[in-house]
Amino acid sequence: SSGINAEYGEGNVERADISQLADEILANTEADTYWCLCKLLESLHDNYTFAQPGIQMKVHDLRRLVNRIDKQLDEHLERNVVEYLQFSFRWMNNLLMREMPLSCTIRLWDTYFAEPNGFSHFHLYVCAKFLTRWSKLIKSLPDFQAVMLFLQSLPTSKWTDDEMSELASEAFQLKCLFPKAVTTVAGTT
């Protein structure tokens, strides 16, 4: 809500004291939050039904897309018996929020809300760029253990809005290049 930004400025969400907000600003923020949550849950319904077909499909789509944009990385992962499900399930299930600081998650999710089908479709392109960002390093890792240790603890703890803007921009370019990379649960793209 604009009242929160005016009161606390950009980037201070972790230190904000909402008990100091006026009732009107708090009510507007609550309404905005409820709308965002409804939109988020509506777009991810298939991720959280029996057998999680939405997540399974996204993991499969991620592998197909990475194979198209960085075949050597995909082959390196395969050679080292690294299954996409082993690292990207968490990315799909938690929408990358465990991979980066809260301020970056908020920036990324803001992009998802602004993008048509952001959570259900655009997230795939973000994950592809997120993975290929470290392609050269991953390809230098010698085995399954080294690759998995890296992928489970990516060097994003110091990321800022700059890295998130770059990631979102690269993901948007990828979406424009491969607009039909996302498979829906119904099996159509």
Order of alpha helices (4+ residues) and beta strands (2+ residues): alpha-alpha-alpha-alpha-alpha-alpha-alpha-alpha-alpha-alpha
